[in-house]
Amino acid sequence: MVGGRLGETIGMREELIKKACSLSLKAHRASGKPYLYEKSRSSSEAVFGFPGSWSVEDWFSSRPFGDTKASLNLFPSLRSIGNDEVAVVNEAFFRRFEVILRKTSFEKEVKKAVTEKKQIVFAGHSSGGPMAILATFWFLEEYIRKSSNPTTPLCVTFGSPLVGDRIIPHALRRENWDTYFIHFVMRYDIVPRLMLAPLSSIGGELQPVLHFFNPRSLYFGNDSVAMAEEASIFFLKVMRNVSSVASHIACNLMGSTYPLLETLTSFIEPSPYRPFGTYVFCTGNGKLVVAKNSDAVSQILFYSCQLQCEAEIKEVAGKSLKEHLGYENELQGSLEMQNVAYLDDHFKELPLSSNASIEGEMGNLNTALNDLGVSTRGRLCLRAAGELEKQKQGNQDKINRNKTEIEKRLRSIWKYQSEREVRKVGYYDSFKLQNDVEDFHANVNRLELAGMWDEIIEMLKKYELPGEFEGQEDWIKLGTEYRRLVEPLDIANFYRHLKNDDTGPYMFKGRPKRYKYTQRWREHAERMGKGSSSESCFWATVEELRSSNKKFEEMKEEIVQLETDLFKWLNHEEIGKDVILDESTFSKWWKMLGKNPALLGL
């Protein structure tokens, strides 16, 4: 058998996949309940199956795509940390999940299952899939991120629509959570592609299609001529929009500057939704194709649904509806055959010709892609997706090689700080005066470090580094050390050159992104409040308060807060004791306020 067993590779036993699929479809048929929970004392798993909903309002809350910013109260990790960009989720799906979480016994039953040390599995078919996905997000935040519970969850969906934007795969990789999400998709099933079309495009046909999927509807599984016509129109409209999204992604992958594309996207808003996690595509003849790269999955969603000729439309459209209801039978055969092809490790050598004569694992993948109908153009797009991931890893390797140089220059600045302290002159004040050659050398190191860190930040802004980067402990630690040691020098430089006619304090006018990003990394990693790790900005606060024209009473609250913060930072060694040297700018100002700076060093 080529490629290894599916269950071993994706981390979910085949029998558990079948159980999850069975419960999901059972929930689909018993759609009056918010979820089904399979309780078994003998089983080591707790499986929650979510039904779909068959009202348009439960799919699109608004036009064009029904998206909204993710709730950071429930899902604080669903964002890009440095860029401070919050993920987008489907609002209608989120509202449905909120009702399940707040108004049912779901949370209580999950807690009980966790206490019993069961493997938690969230499963869903159709629009039950988003409920399973959002439940998994919630569980990861509540039980893994907060308490590091060793019982990690699994989420498995069958024919699920897309739920969120490109920030979600980025965030899941940073948190090392992406492996918990597994999605099965039949080749022609239209539902996993549905959210790539705006409601304005498919609104007329969406409700009849939902009736077709609704087991309580008279139109459930109806093969009437009228339904075939509706299905054909619906399929074409959705796939036109999928084509636009796939083309947009492909152009970005290949670095295209095609002016028509830029013009179109400036006034035609593409769907924000993107895939994440592990996708398992069912070819329809027992073979399975596994893909994890989000951009590659987007291309397969398009290219696997291409028609050979216009005459195929009614047949393929009808098949797309029936496939959505046929996951249990398809998986029964596919999981027994174990004819699995894995895409992500073979982007570079992926053959462009479907007729290529290849043996072994690569040959198996080539045949499986043929069975999915992926054309030469599609294969080029898959290669481009792999190449972009390779470039991101190359960027990571490059900055990893710079780490030694960063650490070397930080040691030089730490030495500079220590020497200034021995001379009873804080390094902030010394650097601001620039009287000695050591100050000049410290400035050279500051500027060299700024260049290296700015390069990292620029890559992060453009999402040119692997999603895991901002969660890597060694870089979070190094970023914190850099910020604490070097930002005071940037502040000194800012106020040294500040002119009377300049407006705006350092925090609003002069603070570089390299410090904002590294501060957010630490705050997220250690679950601190936003802005609470501001020890490196101490001197900026001092400069603004001491130069303020306000009376003491007007600044009293800010001064008291500064005193509280400084005592904490000194106590935790997050700021150097040179700040309270007798001749430091801070000590002189503090004494002028009638306070004793020495007491802060206790």
C-alpha positions as CSV (number, residue, x, y, z in Angstrom):
1,M,0.0,0.0,0.0
2,V,1.4,3.4,-1.0
3,G,1.6,6.3,1.4
4,G,0.6,4.6,4.6
5,R,-2.8,4.2,6.2
6,L,-5.0,7.2,6.3
7,G,-5.9,7.0,10.0
8,E,-2.2,6.8,11.0
9,T,-1.3,9.8,8.8
10,I,-4.1,12.2,9.9
11,G,-4.1,11.0,13.5
12,M,-7.7,9.6,13.5
13,R,-8.6,6.0,13.5
14,E,-10.7,4.8,10.5
15,E,-13.3,3.3,12.8
16,L,-13.6,6.7,14.6
17,I,-14.0,8.4,11.2
18,K,-16.9,6.1,10.4
19,K,-18.5,6.6,13.8
20,A,-18.2,10.4,13.4
21,C,-19.7,10.2,9.9
22,S,-22.6,8.0,11.0
23,L,-23.4,10.3,13.9
24,S,-23.2,13.4,11.7
25,L,-25.7,12.0,9.2
26,K,-27.9,10.8,12.0
27,A,-27.9,14.4,13.4
28,H,-28.7,15.5,9.8
29,R,-31.8,13.3,9.7
30,A,-32.8,14.3,13.3
31,S,-32.4,18.0,12.6
32,G,-34.7,19.1,15.4
33,K,-32.0,18.7,18.0
34,P,-29.0,21.2,18.3
35,Y,-26.6,18.3,18.5
36,L,-26.3,14.6,19.2
37,Y,-24.0,13.2,21.8
38,E,-23.0,9.5,21.7
39,K,-22.7,8.4,25.3
40,S,-20.9,5.1,25.9
41,R,-19.2,4.0,29.1
42,S,-17.1,1.5,27.3
43,S,-15.8,3.9,24.7
44,S,-12.8,6.1,25.1
45,E,-14.3,8.8,22.9
46,A,-17.1,11.4,23.3
47,V,-18.5,12.2,19.9
48,F,-20.7,15.2,19.3
49,G,-22.5,15.3,16.0
50,F,-24.1,18.6,14.7
51,P,-26.9,18.9,12.2
52,G,-27.2,21.3,9.4
53,S,-29.7,24.0,9.0
54,W,-31.9,24.6,5.9
55,S,-32.8,28.2,6.0
56,V,-30.9,30.8,4.0
57,E,-30.7,33.0,7.0
58,D,-28.6,30.3,8.8
59,W,-26.0,30.5,6.0
60,F,-25.9,34.2,5.1
61,S,-26.6,36.8,7.8
62,S,-26.1,39.6,5.3
63,R,-24.8,40.4,1.8
64,P,-22.5,39.7,0.1
65,F,-20.8,36.9,2.1
66,G,-22.2,37.2,5.6
67,D,-18.8,37.6,7.2
68,T,-17.9,39.3,10.5
69,K,-14.9,39.7,12.7
70,A,-14.3,36.7,15.0
71,S,-15.2,37.2,18.7
72,L,-12.0,37.6,20.6
73,N,-13.8,37.0,23.8
74,L,-14.5,33.4,22.7
75,F,-11.6,32.9,20.2
76,P,-8.7,35.2,21.3
77,S,-6.2,33.2,19.2
78,L,-8.0,33.7,15.8
79,R,-5.9,36.6,14.7
80,S,-2.5,37.5,13.3
81,I,-0.5,38.5,16.4
82,G,2.0,41.0,15.0
83,N,-0.3,42.5,12.4
84,D,-3.1,42.6,15.0
85,E,-5.5,41.5,12.3
86,V,-8.6,39.6,13.6
87,A,-9.9,36.6,11.6
88,V,-13.2,36.8,9.7
89,V,-15.9,34.1,10.3
90,N,-19.3,33.5,8.9
91,E,-21.7,35.4,11.2
92,A,-24.7,33.2,10.7
93,F,-22.7,30.1,11.6
94,F,-21.2,31.8,14.6
95,R,-24.7,32.9,15.9
96,R,-25.9,29.4,15.7
97,F,-22.9,28.1,17.6
98,E,-23.4,30.8,20.3
99,V,-27.0,29.5,20.9
100,I,-25.7,26.0,21.3
101,L,-23.0,27.1,23.7
102,R,-25.2,29.4,25.8
103,K,-28.6,27.8,25.7
104,T,-28.1,24.1,25.7
105,S,-26.3,21.5,28.0
106,F,-23.4,21.3,25.4
107,E,-20.8,23.0,27.6
108,K,-21.7,20.9,30.6
109,E,-21.5,17.6,28.7
110,V,-18.2,18.5,27.2
111,K,-16.8,19.3,30.7
112,K,-18.1,16.0,32.0
113,A,-16.4,14.1,29.1
114,V,-13.1,16.0,29.7
115,T,-13.3,15.0,33.4
116,E,-13.8,11.4,32.4
117,K,-10.6,11.8,30.2
118,K,-12.4,10.9,27.0
119,Q,-11.1,11.8,23.5
120,I,-13.4,14.7,22.4
121,V,-14.6,14.5,18.8
122,F,-16.7,17.2,17.2
123,A,-18.3,16.1,13.9
124,G,-20.7,17.7,11.4
125,H,-22.2,17.2,8.0
126,S,-23.1,20.1,5.7
127,S,-23.7,23.3,7.8
128,G,-23.3,21.1,10.9
129,G,-19.6,21.2,9.9
130,P,-19.1,24.8,10.9
131,M,-20.7,24.0,14.3
132,A,-18.1,21.3,14.8
133,I,-15.3,23.6,13.7
134,L,-16.4,26.5,16.0
135,A,-16.9,24.0,18.9
136,T,-13.3,22.9,18.3
137,F,-12.1,26.5,18.3
138,W,-13.9,27.0,21.6
139,F,-12.5,23.8,23.1
140,L,-9.0,24.6,22.1
141,E,-9.2,28.1,23.7
142,E,-11.0,26.8,26.9
143,Y,-9.2,23.6,27.6
144,I,-5.9,23.6,25.7
145,R,-4.7,27.2,25.6
146,K,-5.9,28.1,29.1
147,S,-5.1,24.9,31.0
148,S,-2.8,22.8,28.7
149,N,-5.2,19.9,29.0
150,P,-3.5,16.8,27.6
151,T,-6.7,15.6,25.9
152,T,-6.6,17.3,22.6
153,P,-9.8,17.4,20.5
154,L,-10.5,16.2,16.9
155,C,-12.8,17.9,14.5
156,V,-14.0,16.0,11.4
157,T,-16.5,17.3,8.8
158,F,-18.2,15.9,5.8
159,G,-19.2,18.2,3.0
160,S,-18.8,21.3,5.2
161,P,-19.0,24.8,3.8
162,L,-16.0,27.1,4.5
163,V,-16.1,29.1,7.8
164,G,-13.4,31.7,7.9
165,D,-10.7,33.7,6.1
166,R,-7.0,33.3,5.5
167,I,-6.1,34.4,9.0
168,I,-7.5,31.2,10.4
169,P,-5.0,28.8,8.8
170,H,-2.3,31.2,9.8
171,A,-3.4,31.3,13.4
172,L,-4.0,27.5,13.7
173,R,-0.5,26.8,12.4
174,R,1.0,29.3,14.9
175,E,-0.8,27.5,17.8
176,N,0.0,24.1,16.4
177,W,-3.8,23.3,16.2
178,D,-4.2,22.8,12.4
179,T,-3.7,19.0,12.7
180,Y,-6.9,18.7,14.7
181,F,-9.2,19.6,11.8
182,I,-10.0,17.0,9.1
183,H,-12.5,17.6,6.3
184,F,-13.8,15.1,3.8
185,V,-15.0,16.4,0.5
186,M,-16.6,14.5,-2.4
187,R,-15.4,15.5,-5.9
188,Y,-18.5,17.2,-7.1
189,D,-20.1,18.2,-3.8
190,I,-21.1,21.8,-4.3
191,V,-21.5,22.7,-0.6
192,P,-17.8,23.0,0.3
193,R,-17.6,25.5,-2.5
194,L,-20.8,27.4,-1.8
195,M,-19.4,30.1,0.5
196,L,-17.1,31.3,-2.3
197,A,-20.1,32.8,-4.0
198,P,-21.9,35.9,-2.8
199,L,-25.6,35.7,-1.8
200,S,-26.5,38.1,-4.5
201,S,-25.3,35.6,-7.1
202,I,-27.0,32.4,-5.8
203,G,-29.9,33.8,-3.7
204,G,-32.6,32.7,-6.1
205,E,-31.5,29.1,-6.2
206,L,-30.1,28.6,-2.7
207,Q,-33.3,27.9,-0.8
208,P,-34.6,25.2,-3.3
209,V,-31.2,23.5,-3.0
210,L,-31.4,23.6,0.8
211,H,-34.8,22.0,0.6
212,F,-33.2,19.2,-1.4
213,F,-30.9,18.6,1.5
214,N,-33.5,19.0,4.2
215,P,-34.8,15.5,5.4
216,R,-38.0,17.1,6.6
217,S,-38.8,18.8,3.3
218,L,-41.1,17.3,0.6
219,Y,-38.2,18.1,-1.8
220,F,-35.6,16.0,0.0
221,G,-33.6,14.1,-2.6
222,N,-36.2,15.0,-5.3
223,D,-35.0,14.2,-8.8
224,S,-37.6,16.2,-10.6
225,V,-36.9,18.0,-13.9
226,A,-37.5,21.4,-12.2
227,M,-34.9,20.5,-9.5
228,A,-32.4,19.4,-12.1
229,E,-32.8,22.8,-13.8
230,E,-32.4,24.7,-10.5
231,A,-29.3,22.5,-9.6
232,S,-27.7,23.3,-13.0
233,I,-28.1,27.0,-12.6
234,F,-26.9,26.9,-9.0
235,F,-23.9,24.8,-9.9
236,L,-22.8,27.1,-12.7
237,K,-23.2,30.2,-10.6
238,V,-21.2,28.8,-7.7
239,M,-18.4,27.5,-9.9
240,R,-18.1,30.8,-11.7
241,N,-17.3,32.4,-8.4
242,V,-15.0,29.6,-7.4
243,S,-13.2,30.2,-10.6
244,S,-12.7,33.9,-9.7
245,V,-11.3,33.1,-6.3
246,A,-9.0,30.3,-7.6
247,S,-7.7,32.6,-10.3
248,H,-7.1,35.4,-7.8
249,I,-5.2,33.0,-5.5
250,A,-3.2,31.6,-8.4
251,C,-2.1,35.0,-9.6
252,N,-0.9,35.8,-6.1
253,L,0.9,32.5,-5.9
254,M,2.7,33.1,-9.2
255,G,3.4,36.8,-8.6
256,S,1.2,37.9,-11.5
257,T,0.7,41.6,-12.1
258,Y,-2.1,41.1,-14.6
259,P,-3.7,44.6,-14.7
260,L,-7.2,43.3,-15.5
261,L,-7.2,41.2,-12.4
262,E,-6.2,44.2,-10.3
263,T,-9.0,46.3,-11.9
264,L,-11.6,43.6,-11.3
265,T,-10.7,43.0,-7.7
266,S,-10.8,46.7,-7.0
267,F,-14.6,46.8,-7.5
268,I,-15.6,43.1,-7.3
269,E,-15.1,41.8,-3.8
270,P,-13.9,38.2,-3.8
271,S,-15.1,35.8,-1.1
272,P,-12.9,36.0,2.1
273,Y,-13.4,32.4,2.9
274,R,-10.5,30.0,2.8
275,P,-9.9,26.3,3.7
276,F,-7.7,25.2,6.6
277,G,-6.7,21.9,8.3
278,T,-6.4,18.6,6.5
279,Y,-8.6,18.0,3.4
280,V,-9.4,14.5,2.2
281,F,-10.8,14.5,-1.3
282,C,-12.9,11.5,-2.4
283,T,-12.5,10.8,-6.1
284,G,-15.7,8.7,-6.3
285,N,-13.9,5.4,-7.2
286,G,-12.5,4.6,-3.8
287,K,-9.3,6.7,-4.0
288,L,-8.5,9.5,-1.5
289,V,-6.3,12.6,-2.0
290,V,-5.0,14.2,1.2
291,A,-3.9,17.9,1.1
292,K,-3.0,20.3,3.9
293,N,-1.8,23.4,2.0
294,S,-4.6,25.9,2.1
295,D,-3.8,27.4,-1.4
296,A,-3.6,24.0,-2.9
297,V,-6.9,22.9,-1.4
298,S,-8.5,26.1,-2.9
299,Q,-7.2,25.1,-6.4
300,I,-8.5,21.5,-6.0
301,L,-11.9,22.8,-5.0
302,F,-12.0,24.5,-8.4
303,Y,-10.2,22.1,-10.8
304,S,-11.9,19.0,-9.5
305,C,-15.2,20.3,-10.7
306,Q,-14.4,21.2,-14.3
307,L,-16.7,20.0,-17.0
308,Q,-15.5,18.4,-20.2
309,C,-18.4,19.9,-22.2
310,E,-21.6,21.9,-21.6
311,A,-23.7,18.9,-22.1
312,E,-22.4,17.5,-18.8
313,I,-23.9,20.2,-16.7
314,K,-27.2,18.5,-15.7
315,E,-25.5,15.2,-14.9
316,V,-22.7,16.8,-12.8
317,A,-25.0,19.3,-11.1
318,G,-27.3,16.4,-10.1
319,K,-24.4,14.4,-8.9
320,S,-23.1,17.3,-6.8
321,L,-26.4,17.3,-4.8
322,K,-26.5,13.6,-4.4
323,E,-22.8,13.3,-3.4
324,H,-23.5,15.7,-0.5
325,L,-25.8,13.1,0.9
326,G,-23.6,10.1,0.2
327,Y,-20.6,10.4,2.4
328,E,-21.3,7.4,4.6
329,N,-21.4,5.0,1.7
330,E,-18.4,6.5,-0.1
331,L,-16.2,6.4,3.0
332,Q,-17.2,2.8,3.8
333,G,-15.6,1.7,0.6
334,S,-12.7,4.2,0.5
335,L,-11.5,3.5,4.1
336,E,-11.5,-0.3,3.3
337,M,-9.5,0.2,0.1
338,Q,-6.9,2.5,1.6
339,N,-5.8,3.8,-1.8
340,V,-4.5,7.1,-0.4
341,A,-2.4,9.7,-2.2
342,Y,-0.6,12.5,-0.2
343,L,-0.1,15.8,-2.0
344,D,1.9,18.1,0.3
345,D,5.2,16.2,0.1
346,H,5.3,16.1,-3.7
347,F,4.6,19.6,-5.0
348,K,8.0,19.9,-6.6
349,E,7.9,16.7,-8.6
350,L,4.2,16.8,-9.4
351,P,3.9,15.8,-13.1
352,L,2.2,18.4,-15.3
353,S,0.9,15.8,-17.8
354,S,-1.9,13.5,-16.8
355,N,-0.4,10.9,-19.2
356,A,3.0,10.8,-17.4
357,S,4.2,7.2,-16.9
358,I,5.2,7.1,-13.2
359,E,5.4,4.3,-10.7
360,G,5.3,4.2,-6.9
361,E,3.9,6.9,-4.6
362,M,4.2,9.6,-7.2
363,G,2.4,7.5,-9.8
364,N,-0.4,6.9,-7.3
365,L,-0.8,10.6,-6.7
366,N,-0.8,11.3,-10.5
367,T,-3.6,8.7,-11.0
368,A,-5.6,10.1,-8.1
369,L,-5.3,13.7,-9.5
370,N,-6.5,12.4,-12.8
371,D,-9.5,10.8,-11.1
372,L,-10.2,14.2,-9.6
373,G,-10.0,15.8,-13.0
374,V,-7.1,18.2,-12.1
375,S,-5.8,19.6,-15.4
376,T,-2.3,20.6,-16.4
377,R,-3.2,24.2,-15.5
378,G,-4.4,23.0,-12.1
379,R,-1.2,21.1,-11.5
380,L,0.8,24.3,-12.3
381,C,-1.2,26.0,-9.6
382,L,-0.6,23.2,-7.1
383,R,3.1,23.5,-7.8
384,A,3.0,27.2,-7.2
385,A,1.3,26.7,-3.9
386,G,4.1,24.3,-2.9
387,E,6.7,26.8,-4.1
388,L,5.2,29.6,-2.0
389,E,5.3,27.4,1.1
390,K,9.0,26.6,0.3
391,Q,9.8,30.3,0.0
392,K,8.2,31.0,3.4
393,Q,10.4,28.3,4.9
394,G,13.4,29.7,3.1
395,N,12.7,33.1,4.6
396,Q,12.5,31.5,8.1
397,D,15.8,29.7,7.5
398,K,17.4,33.1,6.5
399,I,16.3,34.9,9.6
400,N,17.3,31.9,11.8
401,R,20.8,32.3,10.4
402,N,20.7,36.0,11.6
403,K,19.8,34.9,15.1
404,T,23.5,34.5,16.1
405,E,24.3,38.0,14.9
406,I,21.2,39.5,16.7
407,E,22.3,37.8,20.0
408,K,25.9,39.0,19.5
409,R,24.8,42.7,19.1
410,L,22.4,42.4,22.0
411,R,25.3,41.2,24.2
412,S,27.2,44.3,23.2
413,I,24.3,46.6,24.2
414,W,23.9,44.7,27.5
415,K,27.6,45.3,28.2
416,Y,27.1,49.0,27.4
417,Q,24.2,49.1,29.8
418,S,26.3,47.4,32.6
419,E,29.3,49.7,32.1
420,R,27.1,52.9,32.2
421,E,25.5,51.6,35.5
422,V,29.0,51.1,37.0
423,R,29.7,54.7,36.2
424,K,26.5,55.7,38.0
425,V,25.1,57.0,34.7
426,G,22.1,55.2,33.3
427,Y,22.5,54.0,29.7
428,Y,19.3,55.8,28.7
429,D,20.7,59.2,29.8
430,S,24.2,58.4,28.4
431,F,22.9,57.5,25.0
432,K,20.7,60.6,24.9
433,L,23.7,62.8,25.5
434,Q,26.0,60.9,23.0
435,N,29.2,62.2,24.7
436,D,31.4,59.1,24.6
437,V,32.6,56.7,21.9
438,E,30.8,53.9,23.6
439,D,27.5,55.7,22.9
440,F,28.5,55.8,19.2
441,H,29.1,52.1,19.1
442,A,25.8,51.4,20.9
443,N,24.1,53.5,18.2
444,V,25.7,51.4,15.5
445,N,24.5,48.2,17.1
446,R,21.0,49.7,17.5
447,L,20.8,50.6,13.8
448,E,22.1,47.2,12.7
449,L,19.6,45.4,14.9
450,A,16.8,47.7,13.6
451,G,17.6,46.6,10.0
452,M,17.5,42.9,10.9
453,W,14.3,43.2,12.9
454,D,12.6,45.4,10.3
455,E,13.2,42.8,7.7
456,I,11.4,40.2,9.8
457,I,8.5,42.6,10.4
458,E,8.2,43.3,6.7
459,M,7.9,39.6,6.0
460,L,5.3,39.2,8.7
461,K,3.3,42.1,7.3
462,K,3.2,40.3,3.9
463,Y,2.6,36.8,5.4
464,E,5.9,35.7,3.9
465,L,6.9,33.5,6.9
466,P,5.4,30.2,8.0
467,G,2.4,30.6,10.2
468,E,4.3,28.9,13.0
469,F,6.9,31.7,13.3
470,E,5.1,34.0,15.7
471,G,4.5,31.1,18.1
472,Q,8.1,30.0,18.3
473,E,9.3,30.3,21.9
474,D,12.9,31.2,21.0
475,W,11.9,34.1,18.8
476,I,9.3,35.4,21.4
477,K,12.1,35.3,24.0
478,L,14.6,37.0,21.7
479,G,12.0,39.6,20.7
480,T,11.3,40.4,24.3
481,E,15.0,40.7,25.2
482,Y,15.6,43.0,22.2
483,R,12.6,45.2,23.0
484,R,13.6,45.7,26.7
485,L,17.2,46.3,25.9
486,V,17.1,48.4,22.7
487,E,13.8,50.3,22.8
488,P,15.0,52.7,25.6
489,L,17.8,53.7,23.1
490,D,15.2,54.4,20.4
491,I,13.2,56.5,22.9
492,A,16.4,58.4,23.9
493,N,17.2,59.0,20.2
494,F,13.6,60.2,19.6
495,Y,13.6,62.8,22.4
496,R,17.2,63.8,21.7
497,H,16.2,65.0,18.3
498,L,12.7,66.2,19.2
499,K,12.2,69.9,18.3
500,N,9.8,72.3,19.9
501,D,7.5,72.4,16.9
502,D,7.2,68.6,16.6
503,T,3.9,67.3,17.7
504,G,3.0,63.9,19.1
505,P,4.7,61.7,21.7
506,Y,6.8,58.7,21.0
507,M,4.1,56.1,21.6
508,F,1.9,57.7,18.9
509,K,4.4,59.2,16.5
510,G,7.7,57.5,16.8
511,R,7.3,53.9,18.0
512,P,8.5,51.4,15.3
513,K,6.5,48.3,14.4
514,R,9.4,46.0,15.5
515,Y,8.6,46.8,19.1
516,K,4.8,46.7,18.7
517,Y,5.0,43.2,17.1
518,T,7.4,41.7,19.7
519,Q,5.3,43.1,22.5
520,R,2.2,41.5,21.1
521,W,4.1,38.2,20.8
522,R,4.8,38.0,24.5
523,E,1.4,39.2,25.5
524,H,-0.3,36.5,23.5
525,A,2.1,33.7,24.4
526,E,1.8,34.5,28.1
527,R,-2.0,35.3,27.9
528,M,-1.4,38.9,29.2
529,G,-3.8,41.8,28.7
530,K,-3.3,43.9,25.6
531,G,-0.7,46.6,26.3
532,S,0.3,45.1,29.7
533,S,3.9,44.3,28.7
534,S,4.9,47.9,28.2
535,E,8.0,47.9,30.4
536,S,10.2,48.8,27.4
537,C,8.2,52.0,27.0
538,F,8.9,53.3,30.5
539,W,11.2,56.1,29.4
540,A,8.6,57.3,26.9
541,T,6.1,57.7,29.7
542,V,8.6,59.5,31.9
543,E,9.5,61.9,29.1
544,E,5.9,62.8,28.4
545,L,4.9,63.3,32.0
546,R,8.0,65.3,33.0
547,S,7.5,67.6,29.9
548,S,3.8,68.0,30.4
549,N,2.3,71.4,31.2
550,K,-0.4,69.7,33.3
551,K,-0.6,70.3,37.1
552,F,0.4,67.4,39.4
553,E,-3.2,66.7,40.3
554,E,-4.1,66.3,36.7
555,M,-1.3,63.8,36.2
556,K,-1.7,62.1,39.6
557,E,-3.5,59.0,38.3
558,E,-0.8,58.4,35.6
559,I,2.0,59.0,38.1
560,V,0.6,56.5,40.6
561,Q,0.1,53.9,37.7
562,L,3.7,54.5,36.7
563,E,4.9,53.9,40.2
564,T,3.0,50.7,40.5
565,D,4.2,49.4,37.2
566,L,7.8,50.4,37.8
567,F,7.9,48.6,41.2
568,K,6.5,45.5,39.5
569,W,9.0,45.7,36.6
570,L,12.0,46.2,39.0
571,N,10.8,43.4,41.2
572,H,10.5,41.0,38.2
573,E,13.8,42.2,36.7
574,E,12.0,43.3,33.6
575,I,13.7,46.7,33.7
576,G,17.2,47.6,34.8
577,K,17.9,49.3,38.2
578,D,19.9,52.0,36.4
579,V,16.6,53.9,36.0
580,I,16.8,54.7,39.7
581,L,20.4,55.9,39.9
582,D,20.7,59.2,41.6
583,E,21.6,61.2,38.5
584,S,19.1,59.6,36.2
585,T,16.4,61.7,34.5
586,F,13.8,59.7,36.2
587,S,15.3,60.1,39.7
588,K,15.7,63.8,39.4
589,W,12.1,64.2,38.3
590,W,10.8,61.8,40.9
591,K,12.6,63.7,43.7
592,M,11.1,66.9,42.3
593,L,7.7,65.3,42.8
594,G,8.6,64.7,46.5
595,K,9.1,60.9,46.1
596,N,12.1,58.7,47.0
597,P,13.3,56.6,43.9
598,A,15.4,54.3,46.2
599,L,12.2,52.8,47.6
600,L,11.3,51.5,44.2
601,G,14.4,49.3,44.2
602,L,13.5,47.4,47.4
